[in-house]
Amino acid sequence: MRMENNHKLEDEVGTEYDFSKKKGGVRGKYVERYRTGTNVVLLDPDVAQAFPTSDSVNEALRLLIQISQRQKV
């Protein structure tokens, strides 16, 4: 036996979440702090397959830095 669900689905967020009536909020307050502390790089699929983790990418780049510094001397 199936129970009937009489609850209406609402498309809108409840009134307790109406942030337009709240005071003191600032949109984008921390955006600059976030940008300075974040460095996101998108890898091409073939590179991502070779270096699947951020640790593997960092290790490979550090080795490349060491090689390039030795070549300069």
mmJSON file of the N, C-alpha and C atoms, coordinates in Angstrom:
{"data_MODEL":{"atom_site":{
"group_PDB":["ATOM","ATOM","ATOM","ATOM","ATOM","ATOM","ATOM","ATOM","ATOM","ATOM","ATOM","ATOM","ATOM","ATOM","ATOM","ATOM","ATOM","ATOM","ATOM","ATOM","ATOM","ATOM","ATOM","ATOM","ATOM","ATOM","ATOM","ATOM","ATOM","ATOM","ATOM","ATOM","ATOM","ATOM","ATOM","ATOM","ATOM","ATOM","ATOM","ATOM","ATOM","ATOM","ATOM","ATOM","ATOM","ATOM","ATOM","ATOM","ATOM","ATOM","ATOM","ATOM","ATOM","ATOM","ATOM","ATOM","ATOM","ATOM","ATOM","ATOM","ATOM","ATOM","ATOM","ATOM","ATOM","ATOM","ATOM","ATOM","ATOM","ATOM","ATOM","ATOM","ATOM","ATOM","ATOM","ATOM","ATOM","ATOM","ATOM","ATOM","ATOM","ATOM","ATOM","ATOM","ATOM","ATOM","ATOM","ATOM","ATOM","ATOM","ATOM","ATOM","ATOM","ATOM","ATOM","ATOM","ATOM","ATOM","ATOM","ATOM","ATOM","ATOM","ATOM","ATOM","ATOM","ATOM","ATOM","ATOM","ATOM","ATOM","ATOM","ATOM","ATOM","ATOM","ATOM","ATOM","ATOM","ATOM","ATOM","ATOM","ATOM","ATOM","ATOM","ATOM","ATOM","ATOM","ATOM","ATOM","ATOM","ATOM","ATOM","ATOM","ATOM","ATOM","ATOM","ATOM","ATOM","ATOM","ATOM","ATOM","ATOM","ATOM","ATOM","ATOM","ATOM","ATOM","ATOM","ATOM","ATOM","ATOM","ATOM","ATOM","ATOM","ATOM","ATOM","ATOM","ATOM","ATOM","ATOM","ATOM","ATOM","ATOM","ATOM","ATOM","ATOM","ATOM","ATOM","ATOM","ATOM","ATOM","ATOM","ATOM","ATOM","ATOM","ATOM","ATOM","ATOM","ATOM","ATOM","ATOM","ATOM","ATOM","ATOM","ATOM","ATOM","ATOM","ATOM","ATOM","ATOM","ATOM","ATOM","ATOM","ATOM","ATOM","ATOM","ATOM","ATOM","ATOM","ATOM","ATOM","ATOM","ATOM","ATOM","ATOM","ATOM","ATOM","ATOM","ATOM","ATOM","ATOM","ATOM","ATOM","ATOM","ATOM","ATOM","ATOM","ATOM","ATOM","ATOM"],
"id":[1,2,3,4,5,6,7,8,9,10,11,12,13,14,15,16,17,18,19,20,21,22,23,24,25,26,27,28,29,30,31,32,33,34,35,36,37,38,39,40,41,42,43,44,45,46,47,48,49,50,51,52,53,54,55,56,57,58,59,60,61,62,63,64,65,66,67,68,69,70,71,72,73,74,75,76,77,78,79,80,81,82,83,84,85,86,87,88,89,90,91,92,93,94,95,96,97,98,99,100,101,102,103,104,105,106,107,108,109,110,111,112,113,114,115,116,117,118,119,120,121,122,123,124,125,126,127,128,129,130,131,132,133,134,135,136,137,138,139,140,141,142,143,144,145,146,147,148,149,150,151,152,153,154,155,156,157,158,159,160,161,162,163,164,165,166,167,168,169,170,171,172,173,174,175,176,177,178,179,180,181,182,183,184,185,186,187,188,189,190,191,192,193,194,195,196,197,198,199,200,201,202,203,204,205,206,207,208,209,210,211,212,213,214,215,216,217,218,219],
"type_symbol":["N","C","C","N","C","C","N","C","C","N","C","C","N","C","C","N","C","C","N","C","C","N","C","C","N","C","C","N","C","C","N","C","C","N","C","C","N","C","C","N","C","C","N","C","C","N","C","C","N","C","C","N","C","C","N","C","C","N","C","C","N","C","C","N","C","C","N","C","C","N","C","C","N","C","C","N","C","C","N","C","C","N","C","C","N","C","C","N","C","C","N","C","C","N","C","C","N","C","C","N","C","C","N","C","C","N","C","C","N","C","C","N","C","C","N","C","C","N","C","C","N","C","C","N","C","C","N","C","C","N","C","C","N","C","C","N","C","C","N","C","C","N","C","C","N","C","C","N","C","C","N","C","C","N","C","C","N","C","C","N","C","C","N","C","C","N","C","C","N","C","C","N","C","C","N","C","C","N","C","C","N","C","C","N","C","C","N","C","C","N","C","C","N","C","C","N","C","C","N","C","C","N","C","C","N","C","C","N","C","C","N","C","C","N","C","C","N","C","C"],
"label_atom_id":["N","CA","C","N","CA","C","N","CA","C","N","CA","C","N","CA","C","N","CA","C","N","CA","C","N","CA","C","N","CA","C","N","CA","C","N","CA","C","N","CA","C","N","CA","C","N","CA","C","N","CA","C","N","CA","C","N","CA","C","N","CA","C","N","CA","C","N","CA","C","N","CA","C","N","CA","C","N","CA","C","N","CA","C","N","CA","C","N","CA","C","N","CA","C","N","CA","C","N","CA","C","N","CA","C","N","CA","C","N","CA","C","N","CA","C","N","CA","C","N","CA","C","N","CA","C","N","CA","C","N","CA","C","N","CA","C","N","CA","C","N","CA","C","N","CA","C","N","CA","C","N","CA","C","N","CA","C","N","CA","C","N","CA","C","N","CA","C","N","CA","C","N","CA","C","N","CA","C","N","CA","C","N","CA","C","N","CA","C","N","CA","C","N","CA","C","N","CA","C","N","CA","C","N","CA","C","N","CA","C","N","CA","C","N","CA","C","N","CA","C","N","CA","C","N","CA","C","N","CA","C","N","CA","C","N","CA","C","N","CA","C","N","CA","C","N","CA","C","N","CA","C","N","CA","C"],
"label_alt_id":[null,null,null,null,null,null,null,null,null,null,null,null,null,null,null,null,null,null,null,null,null,null,null,null,null,null,null,null,null,null,null,null,null,null,null,null,null,null,null,null,null,null,null,null,null,null,null,null,null,null,null,null,null,null,null,null,null,null,null,null,null,null,null,null,null,null,null,null,null,null,null,null,null,null,null,null,null,null,null,null,null,null,null,null,null,null,null,null,null,null,null,null,null,null,null,null,null,null,null,null,null,null,null,null,null,null,null,null,null,null,null,null,null,null,null,null,null,null,null,null,null,null,null,null,null,null,null,null,null,null,null,null,null,null,null,null,null,null,null,null,null,null,null,null,null,null,null,null,null,null,null,null,null,null,null,null,null,null,null,null,null,null,null,null,null,null,null,null,null,null,null,null,null,null,null,null,null,null,null,null,null,null,null,null,null,null,null,null,null,null,null,null,null,null,null,null,null,null,null,null,null,null,null,null,null,null,null,null,null,null,null,null,null,null,null,null,null,null,null],
"label_comp_id":["MET","MET","MET","ARG","ARG","ARG","MET","MET","MET","GLU","GLU","GLU","ASN","ASN","ASN","ASN","ASN","ASN","HIS","HIS","HIS","LYS","LYS","LYS","LEU","LEU","LEU","GLU","GLU","GLU","ASP","ASP","ASP","GLU","GLU","GLU","VAL","VAL","VAL","GLY","GLY","GLY","THR","THR","THR","GLU","GLU","GLU","TYR","TYR","TYR","ASP","ASP","ASP","PHE","PHE","PHE","SER","SER","SER","LYS","LYS","LYS","LYS","LYS","LYS","LYS","LYS","LYS","GLY","GLY","GLY","GLY","GLY","GLY","VAL","VAL","VAL","ARG","ARG","ARG","GLY","GLY","GLY","LYS","LYS","LYS","TYR","TYR","TYR","VAL","VAL","VAL","GLU","GLU","GLU","ARG","ARG","ARG","TYR","TYR","TYR","ARG","ARG","ARG","THR","THR","THR","GLY","GLY","GLY","THR","THR","THR","ASN","ASN","ASN","VAL","VAL","VAL","VAL","VAL","VAL","LEU","LEU","LEU","LEU","LEU","LEU","ASP","ASP","ASP","PRO","PRO","PRO","ASP","ASP","ASP","VAL","VAL","VAL","ALA","ALA","ALA","GLN","GLN","GLN","ALA","ALA","ALA","PHE","PHE","PHE","PRO","PRO","PRO","THR","THR","THR","SER","SER","SER","ASP","ASP","ASP","SER","SER","SER","VAL","VAL","VAL","ASN","ASN","ASN","GLU","GLU","GLU","ALA","ALA","ALA","LEU","LEU","LEU","ARG","ARG","ARG","LEU","LEU","LEU","LEU","LEU","LEU","ILE","ILE","ILE","GLN","GLN","GLN","ILE","ILE","ILE","SER","SER","SER","GLN","GLN","GLN","ARG","ARG","ARG","GLN","GLN","GLN","LYS","LYS","LYS","VAL","VAL","VAL"],
"label_asym_id":["A","A","A","A","A","A","A","A","A","A","A","A","A","A","A","A","A","A","A","A","A","A","A","A","A","A","A","A","A","A","A","A","A","A","A","A","A","A","A","A","A","A","A","A","A","A","A","A","A","A","A","A","A","A","A","A","A","A","A","A","A","A","A","A","A","A","A","A","A","A","A","A","A","A","A","A","A","A","A","A","A","A","A","A","A","A","A","A","A","A","A","A","A","A","A","A","A","A","A","A","A","A","A","A","A","A","A","A","A","A","A","A","A","A","A","A","A","A","A","A","A","A","A","A","A","A","A","A","A","A","A","A","A","A","A","A","A","A","A","A","A","A","A","A","A","A","A","A","A","A","A","A","A","A","A","A","A","A","A","A","A","A","A","A","A","A","A","A","A","A","A","A","A","A","A","A","A","A","A","A","A","A","A","A","A","A","A","A","A","A","A","A","A","A","A","A","A","A","A","A","A","A","A","A","A","A","A","A","A","A","A","A","A","A","A","A","A","A","A"],
"label_entity_id":["1","1","1","1","1","1","1","1","1","1","1","1","1","1","1","1","1","1","1","1","1","1","1","1","1","1","1","1","1","1","1","1","1","1","1","1","1","1","1","1","1","1","1","1","1","1","1","1","1","1","1","1","1","1","1","1","1","1","1","1","1","1","1","1","1","1","1","1","1","1","1","1","1","1","1","1","1","1","1","1","1","1","1","1","1","1","1","1","1","1","1","1","1","1","1","1","1","1","1","1","1","1","1","1","1","1","1","1","1","1","1","1","1","1","1","1","1","1","1","1","1","1","1","1","1","1","1","1","1","1","1","1","1","1","1","1","1","1","1","1","1","1","1","1","1","1","1","1","1","1","1","1","1","1","1","1","1","1","1","1","1","1","1","1","1","1","1","1","1","1","1","1","1","1","1","1","1","1","1","1","1","1","1","1","1","1","1","1","1","1","1","1","1","1","1","1","1","1","1","1","1","1","1","1","1","1","1","1","1","1","1","1","1","1","1","1","1","1","1"],
"label_seq_id":[1,1,1,2,2,2,3,3,3,4,4,4,5,5,5,6,6,6,7,7,7,8,8,8,9,9,9,10,10,10,11,11,11,12,12,12,13,13,13,14,14,14,15,15,15,16,16,16,17,17,17,18,18,18,19,19,19,20,20,20,21,21,21,22,22,22,23,23,23,24,24,24,25,25,25,26,26,26,27,27,27,28,28,28,29,29,29,30,30,30,31,31,31,32,32,32,33,33,33,34,34,34,35,35,35,36,36,36,37,37,37,38,38,38,39,39,39,40,40,40,41,41,41,42,42,42,43,43,43,44,44,44,45,45,45,46,46,46,47,47,47,48,48,48,49,49,49,50,50,50,51,51,51,52,52,52,53,53,53,54,54,54,55,55,55,56,56,56,57,57,57,58,58,58,59,59,59,60,60,60,61,61,61,62,62,62,63,63,63,64,64,64,65,65,65,66,66,66,67,67,67,68,68,68,69,69,69,70,70,70,71,71,71,72,72,72,73,73,73],
"pdbx_PDB_ins_code":[null,null,null,null,null,null,null,null,null,null,null,null,null,null,null,null,null,null,null,null,null,null,null,null,null,null,null,null,null,null,null,null,null,null,null,null,null,null,null,null,null,null,null,null,null,null,null,null,null,null,null,null,null,null,null,null,null,null,null,null,null,null,null,null,null,null,null,null,null,null,null,null,null,null,null,null,null,null,null,null,null,null,null,null,null,null,null,null,null,null,null,null,null,null,null,null,null,null,null,null,null,null,null,null,null,null,null,null,null,null,null,null,null,null,null,null,null,null,null,null,null,null,null,null,null,null,null,null,null,null,null,null,null,null,null,null,null,null,null,null,null,null,null,null,null,null,null,null,null,null,null,null,null,null,null,null,null,null,null,null,null,null,null,null,null,null,null,null,null,null,null,null,null,null,null,null,null,null,null,null,null,null,null,null,null,null,null,null,null,null,null,null,null,null,null,null,null,null,null,null,null,null,null,null,null,null,null,null,null,null,null,null,null,null,null,null,null,null,null],
"Cartn_x":[0.854,0.0,0.898,0.602,1.414,0.776,1.597,1.081,1.129,0.14,0.098,0.943,1.671,2.501,1.796,1.311,0.566,1.427,2.743,3.633,3.869,3.767,4.051,5.535,6.1,7.49,7.535,8.367,8.475,9.758,9.678,10.851,11.681,11.103,11.785,12.333,13.385,13.976,13.05,12.994,12.12,12.433,11.482,11.635,12.745,13.06,14.134,15.493,15.549,16.786,16.761,15.899,15.811,16.903,18.04,19.191,19.061,18.073,17.895,17.45,16.89,16.437,17.512,18.596,19.683,20.56,21.114,21.969,23.403,24.347,25.744,26.508,25.826,26.513,27.146,28.324,29.029,29.355,28.867,29.134,30.596,31.265,32.645,33.646,33.302,34.14,35.533,35.623,36.894,37.465,36.95,37.364,38.841,39.354,40.771,41.682,41.321,42.108,42.115,40.989,40.891,41.772,41.719,42.501,43.997,44.46,45.895,46.382,45.518,45.914,45.611,45.105,44.705,45.412,45.919,46.559,46.072,45.091,44.504,45.028,45.515,46.027,45.296,44.771,44.088,45.078,45.134,46.044,45.304,46.012,45.447,45.295,44.359,44.086,45.31,46.181,47.357,48.34,48.468,49.348,48.733,47.44,46.758,46.854,46.899,47.03,48.431,49.432,50.804,51.056,50.387,50.559,49.189,48.663,47.289,47.047,48.132,47.929,48.728,48.35,49.089,50.508,50.683,52.037,52.935,52.399,53.214,53.564,52.64,52.916,53.998,53.874,54.866,56.244,56.3,57.591,58.25,57.48,58.029,58.505,57.756,58.158,59.397,59.51,60.712,61.953,61.794,62.911,63.297,62.317,62.581,63.306,62.93,63.607,65.069,65.307,66.683,67.522,66.953,67.674,68.005,67.047,67.278,68.323,68.352,69.355,70.747,70.861,72.162,72.675,71.767,72.151,72.711,72.255,72.695,74.141,74.595,75.943,76.995],
"Cartn_y":[-1.173,0.0,1.233,2.135,3.334,4.512,5.232,6.402,7.615,8.434,9.659,10.741,11.467,12.564,13.87,14.548,15.786,17.027,16.847,17.99,18.612,19.917,20.626,20.931,20.733,21.113,22.589,23.314,24.737,25.016,25.873,26.25,27.298,27.963,29.055,28.603,29.25,28.981,29.567,28.93,29.389,30.805,31.433,32.822,32.985,31.924,32.029,32.188,31.942,32.1,33.306,34.243,35.449,36.42,36.361,37.166,38.628,38.958,40.357,41.206,40.582,41.317,41.388,40.653,40.668,41.885,42.431,43.607,43.233,43.924,43.748,42.798,42.065,41.141,41.885,41.457,42.09,41.007,41.188,40.206,40.307,39.167,39.138,39.663,39.616,40.175,39.541,38.263,37.546,37.133,37.666,37.204,37.475,38.613,38.924,38.012,37.76,36.862,35.462,35.042,33.728,33.649,34.682,34.679,34.654,35.359,35.387,34.066,33.327,32.068,30.854,31.057,29.948,30.028,28.899,28.836,27.566,27.708,26.569,26.538,25.386,25.202,24.023,24.21,23.122,22.395,21.091,20.276,19.673,19.528,18.813,17.348,16.645,15.259,14.343,14.5,13.63,13.904,15.154,15.512,15.025,15.191,14.744,13.226,12.517,11.06,10.68,11.428,11.148,11.588,12.642,13.194,13.329,12.25,12.252,12.996,13.32,14.005,15.3,16.19,17.446,17.192,16.171,15.834,15.404,14.615,14.169,15.333,16.26,17.452,18.292,18.523,19.322,18.681,17.375,16.678,16.827,16.646,16.772,18.199,19.182,20.574,20.93,20.41,20.67,20.058,18.855,18.241,19.067,19.577,20.426,21.703,22.282,23.473,23.157,22.027,21.633,21.43,20.79,20.563,21.879,22.777,24.051,24.893,24.799,25.543,24.964,23.669,23.044,23.402,23.557,23.879,25.303,26.178,27.57,27.725,26.833,26.93,26.517],
"Cartn_z":[0.0,0.0,0.0,-0.877,-1.026,-0.299,0.472,1.184,0.276,0.361,-0.445,0.196,-0.631,-0.152,-0.492,0.507,0.285,0.404,0.587,0.714,-0.651,-0.715,-1.953,-2.023,-3.185,-3.386,-3.741,-3.047,-3.304,-4.052,-5.048,-5.825,-5.109,-4.161,-3.491,-2.145,-1.731,-0.431,0.634,1.769,2.844,3.302,3.931,4.371,5.403,6.131,7.111,6.442,5.127,4.372,3.443,3.709,2.877,3.308,2.626,3.004,2.6,1.786,1.402,2.594,3.605,4.788,5.866,5.68,6.66,6.42,7.482,7.364,7.711,7.101,7.446,6.548,5.688,4.798,3.632,3.24,2.13,1.115,-0.093,-1.144,-1.582,-1.666,-2.117,-1.111,0.144,1.198,1.232,0.967,1.081,-0.269,-1.357,-2.682,-2.957,-2.558,-2.805,-1.98,-0.74,0.104,-0.502,-1.026,-1.657,-2.901,-3.728,-4.962,-4.702,-3.694,-3.418,-2.843,-2.178,-1.569,-2.417,-3.625,-4.467,-5.81,-6.249,-7.55,-8.236,-9.084,-9.765,-11.191,-11.601,-12.951,-13.568,-14.763,-15.458,-16.353,-16.201,-16.989,-18.176,-19.281,-20.418,-20.027,-20.637,-20.235,-20.272,-21.28,-21.359,-20.221,-19.825,-18.711,-17.399,-17.244,-16.023,-15.868,-16.976,-16.904,-16.408,-16.838,-16.42,-14.98,-14.553,-13.204,-12.547,-11.973,-11.486,-10.176,-9.424,-8.146,-8.119,-7.241,-7.12,-6.624,-5.8,-5.332,-6.485,-7.405,-8.538,-9.466,-9.638,-10.446,-9.779,-8.485,-7.762,-7.798,-7.635,-7.667,-9.041,-10.099,-11.452,-11.722,-11.282,-11.508,-10.697,-9.486,-8.682,-9.34,-9.896,-10.613,-11.842,-12.532,-13.697,-13.295,-12.176,-11.658,-11.351,-10.686,-10.355,-11.62,-12.616,-13.878,-14.554,-14.594,-15.266,-14.516,-13.189,-12.418,-12.624,-12.773,-13.048,-14.436,-15.378,-16.743,-16.844,-15.97,-15.991,-15.531,-14.671,-14.084,-15.039],
"occupancy":[1.0,1.0,1.0,1.0,1.0,1.0,1.0,1.0,1.0,1.0,1.0,1.0,1.0,1.0,1.0,1.0,1.0,1.0,1.0,1.0,1.0,1.0,1.0,1.0,1.0,1.0,1.0,1.0,1.0,1.0,1.0,1.0,1.0,1.0,1.0,1.0,1.0,1.0,1.0,1.0,1.0,1.0,1.0,1.0,1.0,1.0,1.0,1.0,1.0,1.0,1.0,1.0,1.0,1.0,1.0,1.0,1.0,1.0,1.0,1.0,1.0,1.0,1.0,1.0,1.0,1.0,1.0,1.0,1.0,1.0,1.0,1.0,1.0,1.0,1.0,1.0,1.0,1.0,1.0,1.0,1.0,1.0,1.0,1.0,1.0,1.0,1.0,1.0,1.0,1.0,1.0,1.0,1.0,1.0,1.0,1.0,1.0,1.0,1.0,1.0,1.0,1.0,1.0,1.0,1.0,1.0,1.0,1.0,1.0,1.0,1.0,1.0,1.0,1.0,1.0,1.0,1.0,1.0,1.0,1.0,1.0,1.0,1.0,1.0,1.0,1.0,1.0,1.0,1.0,1.0,1.0,1.0,1.0,1.0,1.0,1.0,1.0,1.0,1.0,1.0,1.0,1.0,1.0,1.0,1.0,1.0,1.0,1.0,1.0,1.0,1.0,1.0,1.0,1.0,1.0,1.0,1.0,1.0,1.0,1.0,1.0,1.0,1.0,1.0,1.0,1.0,1.0,1.0,1.0,1.0,1.0,1.0,1.0,1.0,1.0,1.0,1.0,1.0,1.0,1.0,1.0,1.0,1.0,1.0,1.0,1.0,1.0,1.0,1.0,1.0,1.0,1.0,1.0,1.0,1.0,1.0,1.0,1.0,1.0,1.0,1.0,1.0,1.0,1.0,1.0,1.0,1.0,1.0,1.0,1.0,1.0,1.0,1.0,1.0,1.0,1.0,1.0,1.0,1.0],
"B_iso_or_equiv":[0.0,0.0,0.0,0.0,0.0,0.0,0.0,0.0,0.0,0.0,0.0,0.0,0.0,0.0,0.0,0.0,0.0,0.0,0.0,0.0,0.0,0.0,0.0,0.0,0.0,0.0,0.0,0.0,0.0,0.0,0.0,0.0,0.0,0.0,0.0,0.0,0.0,0.0,0.0,0.0,0.0,0.0,0.0,0.0,0.0,0.0,0.0,0.0,0.0,0.0,0.0,0.0,0.0,0.0,0.0,0.0,0.0,0.0,0.0,0.0,0.0,0.0,0.0,0.0,0.0,0.0,0.0,0.0,0.0,0.0,0.0,0.0,0.0,0.0,0.0,0.0,0.0,0.0,0.0,0.0,0.0,0.0,0.0,0.0,0.0,0.0,0.0,0.0,0.0,0.0,0.0,0.0,0.0,0.0,0.0,0.0,0.0,0.0,0.0,0.0,0.0,0.0,0.0,0.0,0.0,0.0,0.0,0.0,0.0,0.0,0.0,0.0,0.0,0.0,0.0,0.0,0.0,0.0,0.0,0.0,0.0,0.0,0.0,0.0,0.0,0.0,0.0,0.0,0.0,0.0,0.0,0.0,0.0,0.0,0.0,0.0,0.0,0.0,0.0,0.0,0.0,0.0,0.0,0.0,0.0,0.0,0.0,0.0,0.0,0.0,0.0,0.0,0.0,0.0,0.0,0.0,0.0,0.0,0.0,0.0,0.0,0.0,0.0,0.0,0.0,0.0,0.0,0.0,0.0,0.0,0.0,0.0,0.0,0.0,0.0,0.0,0.0,0.0,0.0,0.0,0.0,0.0,0.0,0.0,0.0,0.0,0.0,0.0,0.0,0.0,0.0,0.0,0.0,0.0,0.0,0.0,0.0,0.0,0.0,0.0,0.0,0.0,0.0,0.0,0.0,0.0,0.0,0.0,0.0,0.0,0.0,0.0,0.0,0.0,0.0,0.0,0.0,0.0,0.0],
"pdbx_formal_charge":[null,null,null,null,null,null,null,null,null,null,null,null,null,null,null,null,null,null,null,null,null,null,null,null,null,null,null,null,null,null,null,null,null,null,null,null,null,null,null,null,null,null,null,null,null,null,null,null,null,null,null,null,null,null,null,null,null,null,null,null,null,null,null,null,null,null,null,null,null,null,null,null,null,null,null,null,null,null,null,null,null,null,null,null,null,null,null,null,null,null,null,null,null,null,null,null,null,null,null,null,null,null,null,null,null,null,null,null,null,null,null,null,null,null,null,null,null,null,null,null,null,null,null,null,null,null,null,null,null,null,null,null,null,null,null,null,null,null,null,null,null,null,null,null,null,null,null,null,null,null,null,null,null,null,null,null,null,null,null,null,null,null,null,null,null,null,null,null,null,null,null,null,null,null,null,null,null,null,null,null,null,null,null,null,null,null,null,null,null,null,null,null,null,null,null,null,null,null,null,null,null,null,null,null,null,null,null,null,null,null,null,null,null,null,null,null,null,null,null],
"auth_seq_id":[1,1,1,2,2,2,3,3,3,4,4,4,5,5,5,6,6,6,7,7,7,8,8,8,9,9,9,10,10,10,11,11,11,12,12,12,13,13,13,14,14,14,15,15,15,16,16,16,17,17,17,18,18,18,19,19,19,20,20,20,21,21,21,22,22,22,23,23,23,24,24,24,25,25,25,26,26,26,27,27,27,28,28,28,29,29,29,30,30,30,31,31,31,32,32,32,33,33,33,34,34,34,35,35,35,36,36,36,37,37,37,38,38,38,39,39,39,40,40,40,41,41,41,42,42,42,43,43,43,44,44,44,45,45,45,46,46,46,47,47,47,48,48,48,49,49,49,50,50,50,51,51,51,52,52,52,53,53,53,54,54,54,55,55,55,56,56,56,57,57,57,58,58,58,59,59,59,60,60,60,61,61,61,62,62,62,63,63,63,64,64,64,65,65,65,66,66,66,67,67,67,68,68,68,69,69,69,70,70,70,71,71,71,72,72,72,73,73,73],
"auth_comp_id":["MET","MET","MET","ARG","ARG","ARG","MET","MET","MET","GLU","GLU","GLU","ASN","ASN","ASN","ASN","ASN","ASN","HIS","HIS","HIS","LYS","LYS","LYS","LEU","LEU","LEU","GLU","GLU","GLU","ASP","ASP","ASP","GLU","GLU","GLU","VAL","VAL","VAL","GLY","GLY","GLY","THR","THR","THR","GLU","GLU","GLU","TYR","TYR","TYR","ASP","ASP","ASP","PHE","PHE","PHE","SER","SER","SER","LYS","LYS","LYS","LYS","LYS","LYS","LYS","LYS","LYS","GLY","GLY","GLY","GLY","GLY","GLY","VAL","VAL","VAL","ARG","ARG","ARG","GLY","GLY","GLY","LYS","LYS","LYS","TYR","TYR","TYR","VAL","VAL","VAL","GLU","GLU","GLU","ARG","ARG","ARG","TYR","TYR","TYR","ARG","ARG","ARG","THR","THR","THR","GLY","GLY","GLY","THR","THR","THR","ASN","ASN","ASN","VAL","VAL","VAL","VAL","VAL","VAL","LEU","LEU","LEU","LEU","LEU","LEU","ASP","ASP","ASP","PRO","PRO","PRO","ASP","ASP","ASP","VAL","VAL","VAL","ALA","ALA","ALA","GLN","GLN","GLN","ALA","ALA","ALA","PHE","PHE","PHE","PRO","PRO","PRO","THR","THR","THR","SER","SER","SER","ASP","ASP","ASP","SER","SER","SER","VAL","VAL","VAL","ASN","ASN","ASN","GLU","GLU","GLU","ALA","ALA","ALA","LEU","LEU","LEU","ARG","ARG","ARG","LEU","LEU","LEU","LEU","LEU","LEU","ILE","ILE","ILE","GLN","GLN","GLN","ILE","ILE","ILE","SER","SER","SER","GLN","GLN","GLN","ARG","ARG","ARG","GLN","GLN","GLN","LYS","LYS","LYS","VAL","VAL","VAL"],
"auth_asym_id":["A","A","A","A","A","A","A","A","A","A","A","A","A","A","A","A","A","A","A","A","A","A","A","A","A","A","A","A","A","A","A","A","A","A","A","A","A","A","A","A","A","A","A","A","A","A","A","A","A","A","A","A","A","A","A","A","A","A","A","A","A","A","A","A","A","A","A","A","A","A","A","A","A","A","A","A","A","A","A","A","A","A","A","A","A","A","A","A","A","A","A","A","A","A","A","A","A","A","A","A","A","A","A","A","A","A","A","A","A","A","A","A","A","A","A","A","A","A","A","A","A","A","A","A","A","A","A","A","A","A","A","A","A","A","A","A","A","A","A","A","A","A","A","A","A","A","A","A","A","A","A","A","A","A","A","A","A","A","A","A","A","A","A","A","A","A","A","A","A","A","A","A","A","A","A","A","A","A","A","A","A","A","A","A","A","A","A","A","A","A","A","A","A","A","A","A","A","A","A","A","A","A","A","A","A","A","A","A","A","A","A","A","A","A","A","A","A","A","A"],
"auth_atom_id":["N","CA","C","N","CA","C","N","CA","C","N","CA","C","N","CA","C","N","CA","C","N","CA","C","N","CA","C","N","CA","C","N","CA","C","N","CA","C","N","CA","C","N","CA","C","N","CA","C","N","CA","C","N","CA","C","N","CA","C","N","CA","C","N","CA","C","N","CA","C","N","CA","C","N","CA","C","N","CA","C","N","CA","C","N","CA","C","N","CA","C","N","CA","C","N","CA","C","N","CA","C","N","CA","C","N","CA","C","N","CA","C","N","CA","C","N","CA","C","N","CA","C","N","CA","C","N","CA","C","N","CA","C","N","CA","C","N","CA","C","N","CA","C","N","CA","C","N","CA","C","N","CA","C","N","CA","C","N","CA","C","N","CA","C","N","CA","C","N","CA","C","N","CA","C","N","CA","C","N","CA","C","N","CA","C","N","CA","C","N","CA","C","N","CA","C","N","CA","C","N","CA","C","N","CA","C","N","CA","C","N","CA","C","N","CA","C","N","CA","C","N","CA","C","N","CA","C","N","CA","C","N","CA","C","N","CA","C","N","CA","C","N","CA","C","N","CA","C","N","CA","C","N","CA","C"],
"pdbx_PDB_model_num":[1,1,1,1,1,1,1,1,1,1,1,1,1,1,1,1,1,1,1,1,1,1,1,1,1,1,1,1,1,1,1,1,1,1,1,1,1,1,1,1,1,1,1,1,1,1,1,1,1,1,1,1,1,1,1,1,1,1,1,1,1,1,1,1,1,1,1,1,1,1,1,1,1,1,1,1,1,1,1,1,1,1,1,1,1,1,1,1,1,1,1,1,1,1,1,1,1,1,1,1,1,1,1,1,1,1,1,1,1,1,1,1,1,1,1,1,1,1,1,1,1,1,1,1,1,1,1,1,1,1,1,1,1,1,1,1,1,1,1,1,1,1,1,1,1,1,1,1,1,1,1,1,1,1,1,1,1,1,1,1,1,1,1,1,1,1,1,1,1,1,1,1,1,1,1,1,1,1,1,1,1,1,1,1,1,1,1,1,1,1,1,1,1,1,1,1,1,1,1,1,1,1,1,1,1,1,1,1,1,1,1,1,1,1,1,1,1,1,1]
}}}
